Amino acid sequence: MSENKQNLPAWDLSDLYHGINDPKINADMEDYRQSALTFAEKYKGRLANLSLTEVAEALDFYEKMLEKSELLGSFAYLNMCTQMKNKEAMAFYQNIVEKLTDYSKPAIFFDLELNQLPEDKINTWLADEKISAYRPFIERSRRFKQYDLPEAVEEVFVEKSVTSSDAWVRFYEETSSRLEYTVDGKKYNDAEIGKLLLDKDPELRLKAGREIARVAKENAPFMSFVYNMVIKDKSISDIKRGYKTPVSAPNLGENVKDSTVETLAQTVRDNYAKLAHRFYKLKAKWLGVDKLTYWDRNAPLPFCDDVHYSWDDSVKIVLNAYNEFSPKLGEIARNFFDKPWVDVPPRDGKRGGAFAAPVSGKHPYLFLNFVGKQNDVLTLAHELGHGCHMMTRLNNGELNECSRMTTEEVASVFGEMMTFQSLLRQTTDDKAKLCLIAGKVSDMINTAIRQIAFHFFESRAHDERRNGELSEDRLGEIWLEEMRAAQGPYVEMGDENAPIWSQVGHFFFRPFYVYCYSFADCLVNSLYQVYQEGKVENFPDKYLDMLSKTAITDYDKLLSPFGLNPDDPEFWNKGLSLISHYIDELEALDKKVFG
């Protein structure tokens, strides 16, 4: 029986603002506007001639200004995403975004002027103790210097963002949150319908899958048009700035080489058959079919207990796993449940999915749609990993804290792994163990394999869009080709699933994010194997230290304490080998349990 949604915790945003009518919002917005004007008046055109003391003061001023902006933007978004059918909340969010965008314009000069300074001037700055505290920000900004445009052009890009890419993303999210699905006369929202695919009843899964495909098909013309606009908007910016490929700008933001991403993607692709195809063959056998339908890839196994986890039990399981690994990490994690920092239940108007959101100068918030499945327990572990990661970085400062998605997913995936391993250690029955490992392998394939298939879809869509608009049929063709390659001969990927690509929100609001999941999964698998080998002393403490530095330290320095190097193709194979190891275990358990 499902837990009563009314009994599940919801977050309290009052430590940010006391609602959208809080007078402090207008006061903070005006303070931000005035700060940006004062900043430009005081420092524009003068960076090259500032004393070291003045440079440190300018950086401090800029950081405090950005903290105010981030606080306002975060509150507006968090307030909106739990009530996306509330017109007042939606209008408030848009109003805040537009004002922040407009008020930020006087400060556009800063990064541009910083990047025009000669290297010896920068080195002199960084030799100063106070300025060197901002080294990660300065070095990150200067990575983009060859792609900077004149200030007047940059200002146009900033102004147009609210009516171009940002507007299309908002439109996509609002539309997705309003979609309605009907199964057996009952209506479901976007967040709820996917849960039916985890039901034990194959007939219910079939109905849900067909309904999802029907709604996707119905909305395909609209979604295709929106996606074409998102890609074109990015392409205009990329071409004007001189980026060689559509993925180059995101990679530069991650500070990861294009070649490293290509090696990751190709290594995973080379392992499709060894991992995904092999697992789906086993799963088809367990479900008693020759081929899985696309919708049954994540279906529960018929011989496994359909366990429902209460919220309290889920919290206990995850906290115990975190504590087993590191009491320090467990202490950080407990904050999220002792305080109203988590929004748990699915409800009408709430957007789908799950995320963790940092708030400048404050604690993070966790966003869930919890219904009590095993997958929900692991999702909680995942998002809690993000939240703890953000907590370890609070002292880095707003300017230095630019998230790199390739490391952003490390703590979350590691949190899932810790929880899974904790559950596995408590499981002695062979059939129960098979069920648990099968669920984990399914998740790992979704993370490491499927996300790379997403990456190939996205890359092809962006490449082809440069030659003209892509029809809904063409987008569907690319989707089917990439999904069929990844899933293999034991999954029936029918033509009716062609428009399902539009449900991958990251394609719209964070282009080329998806490969980061696979990057992080392989990295975590490698890290966990190092941990199991026991060759690194004080591994938990070194792991927490690594998390605190992921936004401010290069990969070689981050991973050197663990003997790992992501530029080496064997690094990715090591990560994928853990998935292969679990499939080996499944094949052995299958023979043991079923003969």
Secondary structure per residue as TSV (DSSP state, phi and psi in degrees):
chain	resnum	aa	ss	phi	psi
A	1	M	-	360.0	137.0
A	2	S	-	-69.7	148.1
A	3	E	-	-73.2	141.0
A	4	N	-	-61.0	123.1
A	5	K	G	-60.1	-29.1
A	6	Q	G	-66.7	-23.0
A	7	N	G	-88.9	-6.0
A	8	L	S	-87.7	143.2
A	9	P	-	-66.2	146.7
A	10	A	-	-123.4	151.2
A	11	W	-	-75.6	161.8
A	12	D	-	-122.2	113.3
A	13	L	G	-91.4	9.5
A	14	S	G	-69.6	-15.2
A	15	D	G	-79.1	-3.8
A	16	L	T	-97.8	-64.2
A	17	Y	-	-147.6	153.1
A	18	H	S	-88.2	61.2
A	19	G	S	90.8	171.2
A	20	I	T	-73.5	-11.2
A	21	N	T	-100.9	8.6
A	22	D	-	-60.4	121.3
A	23	P	H	-60.0	-20.6
A	24	K	H	-65.1	-24.3
A	25	I	H	-64.0	-49.4
A	26	N	H	-64.9	-36.8
A	27	A	H	-65.2	-43.4
A	28	D	H	-68.0	-36.3
A	29	M	H	-65.5	-42.0
A	30	E	H	-66.2	-38.8
A	31	D	H	-62.1	-40.3
A	32	Y	H	-64.0	-44.1
A	33	R	H	-60.4	-47.2
A	34	Q	H	-66.2	-38.0
A	35	S	H	-62.3	-41.7
A	36	A	H	-64.5	-40.8
A	37	L	H	-65.9	-44.6
A	38	T	H	-63.0	-41.1
A	39	F	H	-59.8	-46.5
A	40	A	H	-65.5	-42.9
A	41	E	H	-62.0	-35.6
A	42	K	H	-82.7	-33.3
A	43	Y	H	-123.1	-15.9
A	44	K	T	-62.9	129.7
A	45	G	T	78.5	5.6
A	46	R	T	-121.8	-2.1
A	47	L	G	-54.6	-43.1
A	48	A	G	-62.8	-23.9
A	49	N	G	-109.1	7.9
A	50	L	-	-74.2	147.1
A	51	S	-	-73.1	165.4
A	52	L	H	-60.7	-38.0
A	53	T	H	-63.4	-42.0
A	54	E	H	-67.6	-36.2
A	55	V	H	-61.9	-45.9
A	56	A	H	-61.8	-39.8
A	57	E	H	-66.2	-39.4
A	58	A	H	-63.6	-44.0
A	59	L	H	-64.3	-40.3
A	60	D	H	-64.9	-43.1
A	61	F	H	-60.2	-48.9
A	62	Y	H	-60.9	-42.2
A	63	E	H	-63.5	-46.1
A	64	K	H	-63.8	-35.8
A	65	M	H	-63.9	-44.2
A	66	L	H	-67.3	-34.9
A	67	E	H	-58.8	-41.0
A	68	K	H	-63.9	-44.9
A	69	S	H	-61.8	-45.8
A	70	E	H	-64.5	-37.4
A	71	L	H	-62.7	-46.6
A	72	L	H	-63.5	-45.7
A	73	G	H	-65.6	-40.3
A	74	S	H	-64.1	-45.4
A	75	F	H	-60.6	-45.6
A	76	A	H	-60.3	-41.3
A	77	Y	H	-71.2	-47.2
A	78	L	H	-62.5	-38.6
A	79	N	H	-63.2	-36.4
A	80	M	H	-75.6	-41.3
A	81	C	H	-72.1	-11.2
A	82	T	T	-94.7	-4.1
A	83	Q	-	-148.6	60.8
A	84	M	T	-77.6	1.3
A	85	K	T	-101.2	-0.5
A	86	N	-	-87.9	108.4
A	87	K	H	-62.0	-34.5
A	88	E	H	-66.7	-41.9
A	89	A	H	-66.0	-39.4
A	90	M	H	-66.7	-43.1
A	91	A	H	-66.3	-37.9
A	92	F	H	-61.0	-45.2
A	93	Y	H	-59.7	-48.8
A	94	Q	H	-62.6	-40.1
A	95	N	H	-62.5	-43.3
A	96	I	H	-63.1	-46.2
A	97	V	H	-59.4	-45.4
A	98	E	H	-65.3	-42.1
A	99	K	H	-66.2	-45.0
A	100	L	H	-60.6	-40.3
A	101	T	H	-63.3	-47.1
A	102	D	H	-64.6	-44.1
A	103	Y	H	-72.8	-18.8
A	104	S	H	-77.9	-16.0
A	105	K	G	-57.6	-40.3
A	106	P	G	-60.0	-23.2
A	107	A	G	-92.8	1.1
A	108	I	T	-58.0	-30.9
A	109	F	H	-59.4	-27.0
A	110	F	H	-62.7	-54.3
A	111	D	H	-62.0	-40.4
A	112	L	H	-63.2	-45.3
A	113	E	H	-68.8	-38.1
A	114	L	H	-58.2	-42.3
A	115	N	H	-75.0	-12.9
A	116	Q	H	-88.5	-8.7
A	117	L	S	-73.5	145.8
A	118	P	-	-69.2	158.1
A	119	E	H	-62.3	-37.3
A	120	D	H	-66.0	-32.4
A	121	K	H	-65.2	-43.3
A	122	I	H	-63.7	-42.7
A	123	N	H	-61.9	-37.6
A	124	T	H	-64.0	-42.6
A	125	W	H	-58.6	-50.2
A	126	L	H	-70.5	-13.2
A	127	A	T	-76.5	-14.6
A	128	D	S	-83.3	135.0
A	129	E	H	-60.9	-44.7
A	130	K	H	-68.7	-40.1
A	131	I	H	-72.0	-36.7
A	132	S	H	-62.3	-19.6
A	133	A	T	-63.4	-21.0
A	134	Y	T	-101.4	15.5
A	135	R	H	-51.8	-48.8
A	136	P	H	-56.0	-41.1
A	137	F	H	-65.3	-47.1
A	138	I	H	-63.3	-45.4
A	139	E	H	-67.2	-37.6
A	140	R	H	-65.3	-43.9
A	141	S	H	-60.3	-41.9
A	142	R	H	-74.4	-16.8
A	143	R	H	-62.2	-27.4
A	144	F	T	-97.1	5.1
A	145	K	G	-60.8	-35.3
A	146	Q	G	-72.5	-11.9
A	147	Y	G	-105.5	1.8
A	148	D	-	-68.2	147.7
A	149	L	-	-112.4	166.7
A	150	P	-	-54.7	151.6
A	151	E	H	-56.3	-40.8
A	152	A	H	-61.7	-37.2
A	153	V	H	-71.9	-42.6
A	154	E	H	-58.8	-37.9
A	155	E	H	-64.4	-39.8
A	156	V	H	-62.8	-43.4
A	157	F	H	-59.9	-42.5
A	158	V	H	-64.4	-46.7
A	159	E	H	-63.0	-42.0
A	160	K	H	-75.0	-16.6
A	161	S	H	-59.1	-34.6
A	162	V	T	-73.0	-18.8
A	163	T	T	-110.4	0.4
A	164	S	T	-115.3	-106.3
A	165	S	H	-60.1	-45.5
A	166	D	H	-62.3	-38.0
A	167	A	H	-66.4	-42.4
A	168	W	H	-65.6	-38.6
A	169	V	H	-64.4	-44.8
A	170	R	H	-60.0	-44.7
A	171	F	H	-59.5	-43.4
A	172	Y	H	-60.8	-47.6
A	173	E	H	-66.6	-41.6
A	174	E	H	-62.6	-44.5
A	175	T	H	-64.2	-44.2
A	176	S	H	-60.7	-39.4
A	177	S	H	-69.8	-19.9
A	178	R	H	-94.5	-7.7
A	179	L	-	-61.4	141.2
A	180	E	-	-121.9	138.4
A	181	Y	E	-122.5	139.9
A	182	T	E	-122.3	122.6
A	183	V	E	-129.9	121.6
A	184	D	T	52.6	41.3
A	185	G	T	80.7	-4.9
A	186	K	E	-103.1	138.1
A	187	K	E	-92.7	142.2
A	188	Y	E	-130.8	148.8
A	189	N	-	-92.8	-178.3
A	190	D	H	-62.1	-34.1
A	191	A	H	-74.8	-29.3
A	192	E	H	-90.2	-32.5
A	193	I	H	-62.7	-35.6
A	194	G	G	-63.9	-26.2
A	195	K	G	-66.7	-27.0
A	196	L	G	-65.9	-24.3
A	197	L	G	-72.0	-9.5
A	198	L	G	-102.4	8.4
A	199	D	S	-77.6	152.4
A	200	K	S	-73.3	-22.5
A	201	D	-	-78.2	111.8
A	202	P	H	-64.1	-30.3
A	203	E	H	-66.8	-40.1
A	204	L	H	-67.4	-40.1
A	205	R	H	-62.1	-40.8
A	206	L	H	-62.7	-45.8
A	207	K	H	-62.9	-42.5
A	208	A	H	-65.0	-42.7
A	209	G	H	-62.3	-43.6
A	210	R	H	-65.4	-37.0
A	211	E	H	-69.0	-39.8
A	212	I	H	-61.6	-43.4
A	213	A	H	-65.0	-38.9
A	214	R	H	-63.2	-47.0
A	215	V	H	-66.0	-39.4
A	216	A	H	-62.0	-42.2
A	217	K	H	-64.3	-42.1
A	218	E	H	-60.6	-36.0
A	219	N	T	-98.0	3.1
A	220	A	H	-57.9	-43.2
A	221	P	H	-60.7	-43.4
A	222	F	H	-65.4	-49.9
A	223	M	H	-62.4	-36.9
A	224	S	H	-65.7	-40.7
A	225	F	H	-64.2	-46.3
A	226	V	H	-60.0	-44.3
A	227	Y	H	-65.1	-39.7
A	228	N	H	-59.3	-38.8
A	229	M	H	-68.9	-41.3
A	230	V	H	-61.3	-46.0
A	231	I	H	-65.6	-43.8
A	232	K	H	-63.3	-41.3
A	233	D	H	-59.4	-44.4
A	234	K	H	-65.1	-40.3
A	235	S	H	-62.9	-40.2
A	236	I	H	-59.4	-47.1
A	237	S	H	-63.3	-46.6
A	238	D	H	-59.1	-45.4
A	239	I	H	-68.1	-43.3
A	240	K	H	-61.2	-35.6
A	241	R	H	-85.7	-18.5
A	242	G	T	95.1	20.6
A	243	Y	-	-72.0	138.5
A	244	K	S	-71.0	-40.1
A	245	T	S	-133.5	161.6
A	246	P	T	-60.5	-26.4
A	247	V	T	-89.7	-7.8
A	248	S	H	-63.6	-43.4
A	249	A	H	-64.8	-48.0
A	250	P	H	-59.4	-39.0
A	251	N	H	-64.1	-39.0
A	252	L	H	-64.4	-38.3
A	253	G	H	-62.6	-34.3
A	254	E	H	-80.5	-11.3
A	255	N	T	57.5	42.5
A	256	V	-	-125.3	138.6
A	257	K	-	-69.5	146.3
A	258	D	H	-54.8	-39.7
A	259	S	H	-65.5	-32.9
A	260	T	H	-65.6	-42.9
A	261	V	H	-65.7	-40.4
A	262	E	H	-63.0	-40.6
A	263	T	H	-63.9	-44.8
A	264	L	H	-57.5	-52.8
A	265	A	H	-60.8	-44.5
A	266	Q	H	-69.3	-37.9
A	267	T	H	-62.1	-43.1
A	268	V	H	-64.9	-44.2
A	269	R	H	-59.4	-40.0
A	270	D	H	-65.1	-17.8
A	271	N	T	-104.0	7.1
A	272	Y	H	-51.1	-52.6
A	273	A	I	-67.7	-39.5
A	274	K	I	-67.4	-25.4
A	275	L	I	-114.4	-74.1
A	276	A	I	-63.6	-48.9
A	277	H	I	-60.8	-41.8
A	278	R	H	-64.9	-41.9
A	279	F	H	-68.4	-43.4
A	280	Y	H	-66.8	-27.6
A	281	K	H	-63.3	-44.8
A	282	L	H	-61.8	-44.9
A	283	K	H	-66.6	-37.5
A	284	A	H	-60.0	-41.2
A	285	K	H	-61.7	-45.5
A	286	W	H	-64.9	-32.4
A	287	L	H	-86.6	-2.6
A	288	G	T	73.5	33.2
A	289	V	-	-131.5	159.7
A	290	D	S	-73.5	-37.3
A	291	K	S	-138.3	144.5
A	292	L	E	-76.9	143.1
A	293	T	E	-74.0	159.8
A	294	Y	G	-55.3	-35.8
A	295	W	G	-77.9	-14.2
A	296	D	G	-97.6	7.9
A	297	R	T	-58.4	-35.6
A	298	N	T	-107.5	13.8
A	299	A	-	-64.4	146.5
A	300	P	-	-67.2	148.9
A	301	L	-	-76.8	140.2
A	302	P	T	-63.0	-25.1
A	303	F	T	-94.7	4.6
A	304	C	S	-96.9	144.1
A	305	D	-	-65.1	133.8
A	306	D	-	-87.1	79.1
A	307	V	-	-77.6	133.3
A	308	H	-	-103.4	130.4
A	309	Y	-	-104.1	125.4
A	310	S	-	-71.2	163.6
A	311	W	H	-61.3	-45.6
A	312	D	H	-62.0	-41.7
A	313	D	H	-65.4	-38.6
A	314	S	H	-63.7	-43.0
A	315	V	H	-62.0	-42.8
A	316	K	H	-63.2	-44.3
A	317	I	H	-60.0	-47.7
A	318	V	H	-69.3	-43.5
A	319	L	H	-63.8	-38.9
A	320	N	H	-61.6	-41.4
A	321	A	H	-64.3	-43.7
A	322	Y	H	-63.5	-41.6
A	323	N	H	-66.6	-37.7
A	324	E	H	-60.0	-38.6
A	325	F	H	-75.7	-45.9
A	326	S	-	-158.9	114.5
A	327	P	H	-56.5	-31.9
A	328	K	H	-63.5	-43.2
A	329	L	H	-67.3	-39.4
A	330	G	H	-61.1	-36.7
A	331	E	H	-67.0	-41.3
A	332	I	H	-62.3	-44.0
A	333	A	H	-64.5	-36.9
A	334	R	H	-60.2	-29.4
A	335	N	H	-53.0	-35.7
A	336	F	H	-68.6	-19.5
A	337	F	H	-107.3	-21.5
A	338	D	H	-78.9	-18.7
A	339	K	T	-126.3	158.4
A	340	P	T	-80.5	67.3
A	341	W	-	-108.6	3.6
A	342	V	E	-127.4	132.2
A	343	D	E	-105.9	114.6
A	344	V	-	-100.9	-51.6
A	345	P	-	-80.5	147.0
A	346	P	-	-72.3	142.0
A	347	R	-	-155.9	163.9
A	348	D	T	-59.3	128.8
A	349	G	T	90.4	-12.3
A	350	K	-	-79.2	137.4
A	351	R	-	-67.2	159.4
A	352	G	S	-81.3	176.4
A	353	G	S	83.1	-162.3
A	354	A	-	-150.2	148.7
A	355	F	E	-160.7	167.1
A	356	A	E	-119.6	136.8
A	357	A	E	-122.5	120.9
A	358	P	-	-75.8	151.9
A	359	V	-	-130.7	124.5
A	360	S	T	-54.4	125.1
A	361	G	T	74.4	2.1
A	362	K	S	-127.8	-173.9
A	363	H	-	-82.3	162.6
A	364	P	-	-79.4	168.1
A	365	Y	E	-122.7	147.7
A	366	L	E	-110.7	138.8
A	367	F	E	-122.0	122.1
A	368	L	-	-130.8	167.0
A	369	N	-	-131.9	78.2
A	370	F	-	-89.2	127.8
A	371	V	-	-126.6	0.7
A	372	G	S	99.2	12.2
A	373	K	-	-80.8	163.8
A	374	Q	H	-58.4	-37.5
A	375	N	H	-60.8	-32.3
A	376	D	H	-68.3	-33.6
A	377	V	H	-64.2	-44.6
A	378	L	H	-70.8	-31.7
A	379	T	H	-65.2	-41.0
A	380	L	H	-59.6	-45.2
A	381	A	H	-60.5	-38.5
A	382	H	H	-64.2	-54.5
A	383	E	H	-68.7	-33.0
A	384	L	H	-64.2	-35.5
A	385	G	H	-59.2	-44.3
A	386	H	H	-58.1	-48.2
A	387	G	H	-60.5	-44.6
A	388	C	H	-63.9	-40.5
A	389	H	H	-57.3	-46.1
A	390	M	H	-63.8	-36.4
A	391	M	H	-65.8	-34.7
A	392	T	H	-70.5	-14.8
A	393	R	T	-107.2	8.1
A	394	L	G	-60.0	-28.2
A	395	N	G	-86.6	0.3
A	396	N	G	-74.8	-23.9
A	397	G	-	91.9	150.3
A	398	E	T	-61.3	-41.2
A	399	L	T	-66.7	-39.2
A	400	N	T	-78.6	-21.9
A	401	E	-	-85.1	72.4
A	402	C	-	-104.8	112.8
A	403	S	-	-64.1	135.5
A	404	R	-	-106.4	117.8
A	405	M	H	-64.2	-27.5
A	406	T	H	-66.0	-30.1
A	407	T	H	-99.2	-19.5
A	408	E	H	-61.7	-32.2
A	409	E	H	-88.0	-2.5
A	410	V	H	-66.7	-52.6
A	411	A	H	-63.8	-34.7
A	412	S	H	-69.0	-46.9
A	413	V	H	-67.9	-36.5
A	414	F	H	-65.3	-37.4
A	415	G	H	-60.9	-41.4
A	416	E	H	-61.9	-44.0
A	417	M	H	-63.3	-43.0
A	418	M	H	-60.6	-42.3
A	419	T	H	-68.1	-43.0
A	420	F	H	-60.4	-47.5
A	421	Q	H	-62.9	-36.1
A	422	S	H	-64.4	-44.4
A	423	L	H	-63.9	-39.5
A	424	L	H	-65.3	-39.6
A	425	R	H	-64.0	-26.0
A	426	Q	T	-88.8	-2.0
A	427	T	-	-105.0	122.9
A	428	T	-	-111.6	-28.5
A	429	D	S	-70.3	132.3
A	430	D	H	-62.3	-41.5
A	431	K	H	-66.5	-42.4
A	432	A	H	-64.2	-36.8
A	433	K	H	-66.0	-42.2
A	434	L	H	-59.1	-44.1
A	435	C	H	-61.7	-43.2
A	436	L	H	-66.6	-46.4
A	437	I	H	-66.6	-39.2
A	438	A	H	-60.8	-40.5
A	439	G	H	-63.7	-40.4
A	440	K	H	-67.9	-43.0
A	441	V	H	-62.2	-40.7
A	442	S	H	-57.7	-45.0
A	443	D	H	-64.5	-40.7
A	444	M	H	-66.4	-36.9
A	445	I	I	-68.1	-39.9
A	446	N	I	-61.2	-34.4
A	447	T	I	-84.1	-50.5
A	448	A	I	-85.2	-37.1
A	449	I	I	-95.4	-54.8
A	450	R	I	-62.3	-37.6
A	451	Q	H	-67.0	-28.4
A	452	I	H	-73.4	-34.9
A	453	A	H	-61.7	-40.1
A	454	F	H	-58.3	-43.0
A	455	H	H	-60.5	-42.7
A	456	F	H	-67.4	-38.3
A	457	F	H	-59.1	-49.4
A	458	E	H	-62.6	-44.3
A	459	S	H	-60.9	-44.9
A	460	R	H	-66.1	-40.4
A	461	A	H	-62.7	-45.7
A	462	H	H	-66.4	-39.9
A	463	D	H	-63.9	-46.8
A	464	E	H	-70.1	-30.0
A	465	R	H	-63.8	-26.2
A	466	R	T	-65.1	-17.8
A	467	N	T	-100.3	4.3
A	468	G	S	137.8	168.9
A	469	E	-	-65.1	140.9
A	470	L	-	-94.9	130.9
A	471	S	-	-73.3	162.9
A	472	E	H	-61.8	-32.4
A	473	D	H	-67.0	-41.2
A	474	R	H	-68.0	-41.6
A	475	L	H	-60.9	-40.3
A	476	G	H	-64.4	-38.5
A	477	E	H	-63.3	-46.6
A	478	I	H	-60.9	-44.1
A	479	W	H	-58.0	-50.7
A	480	L	H	-62.0	-41.3
A	481	E	H	-61.3	-45.7
A	482	E	H	-71.6	-39.1
A	483	M	H	-67.7	-40.7
A	484	R	H	-65.7	-37.8
A	485	A	H	-64.2	-42.2
A	486	A	H	-73.3	-40.6
A	487	Q	H	-83.4	-31.4
A	488	G	-	84.5	-169.9
A	489	P	T	-74.7	-8.5
A	490	Y	T	-103.4	13.4
A	491	V	E	-126.5	127.2
A	492	E	E	-88.0	103.5
A	493	M	-	-101.2	85.0
A	494	G	-	-71.3	161.3
A	495	D	G	-60.5	-25.0
A	496	E	G	-64.7	-15.0
A	497	N	G	-91.6	5.8
A	498	A	G	-57.4	-38.2
A	499	P	G	-87.6	6.5
A	500	I	G	-68.4	-17.4
A	501	W	G	-54.1	-30.0
A	502	S	G	-68.7	-10.8
A	503	Q	G	-84.2	-6.6
A	504	V	-	-86.8	94.7
A	505	G	T	-59.9	-31.2
A	506	H	H	-61.8	-26.9
A	507	F	H	-58.8	-32.1
A	508	F	H	-90.7	-52.8
A	509	F	H	-96.1	-7.9
A	510	R	S	-150.5	75.1
A	511	P	T	-53.3	136.2
A	512	F	T	64.3	30.5
A	513	Y	-	-82.8	-32.8
A	514	V	T	-60.0	-35.2
A	515	Y	H	-64.4	-21.7
A	516	C	H	-63.2	-30.2
A	517	Y	H	-63.1	-45.6
A	518	S	H	-67.8	-42.1
A	519	F	H	-53.3	-50.7
A	520	A	H	-68.1	-38.6
A	521	D	H	-63.2	-45.9
A	522	C	H	-64.7	-39.3
A	523	L	H	-63.8	-45.5
A	524	V	H	-64.6	-42.0
A	525	N	H	-59.6	-41.6
A	526	S	H	-65.9	-44.6
A	527	L	H	-59.1	-43.8
A	528	Y	H	-67.1	-36.2
A	529	Q	H	-65.6	-38.1
A	530	V	H	-62.0	-42.2
A	531	Y	H	-61.6	-43.8
A	532	Q	H	-66.4	-33.9
A	533	E	H	-67.6	-21.7
A	534	G	T	68.4	21.9
A	535	K	-	-91.6	-9.3
A	536	V	S	-106.6	115.7
A	537	E	T	-67.9	144.5
A	538	N	T	53.4	43.3
A	539	F	H	-54.5	-48.9
A	540	P	H	-57.6	-41.6
A	541	D	H	-67.2	-39.5
A	542	K	H	-67.5	-34.2
A	543	Y	H	-64.6	-46.4
A	544	L	H	-64.3	-37.2
A	545	D	H	-64.2	-40.7
A	546	M	H	-60.4	-44.8
A	547	L	H	-59.2	-39.2
A	548	S	H	-67.0	-15.0
A	549	K	T	-116.0	5.2
A	550	T	T	-62.3	-28.7
A	551	A	T	-88.5	-8.0
A	552	I	T	-127.4	6.1
A	553	T	S	-135.6	143.2
A	554	D	-	-71.0	159.0
A	555	Y	H	-59.4	-41.3
A	556	D	H	-61.0	-40.1
A	557	K	H	-74.2	-34.5
A	558	L	H	-63.9	-43.2
A	559	L	H	-97.9	-10.2
A	560	S	G	-60.0	-34.7
A	561	P	G	-62.2	-17.0
A	562	F	G	-107.9	3.0
A	563	G	T	70.0	31.6
A	564	L	-	-116.9	145.7
A	565	N	-	-141.2	105.9
A	566	P	T	-69.4	-8.7
A	567	D	T	-80.8	-10.3
A	568	D	S	-92.8	122.2
A	569	P	H	-53.4	-29.7
A	570	E	H	-66.8	-22.5
A	571	F	H	-59.1	-44.4
A	572	W	H	-71.1	-39.3
A	573	N	H	-63.8	-35.3
A	574	K	H	-62.4	-43.7
A	575	G	H	-63.7	-43.7
A	576	L	H	-69.8	-24.8
A	577	S	H	-65.1	-25.3
A	578	L	H	-67.6	-38.6
A	579	I	H	-62.9	-43.7
A	580	S	H	-60.6	-39.8
A	581	H	H	-60.5	-43.3
A	582	Y	H	-67.2	-34.8
A	583	I	H	-67.5	-37.2
A	584	D	H	-55.8	-45.7
A	585	E	H	-62.0	-40.6
A	586	L	H	-63.6	-42.1
A	587	E	H	-63.9	-39.2
A	588	A	H	-66.9	-43.4
A	589	L	H	-66.0	-35.2
A	590	D	H	-60.4	-44.6
A	591	K	H	-66.5	-38.7
A	592	K	H	-67.9	-41.6
A	593	V	H	-84.0	-40.7
A	594	F	H	-110.8	-7.9
A	595	G	-	77.6	360.0
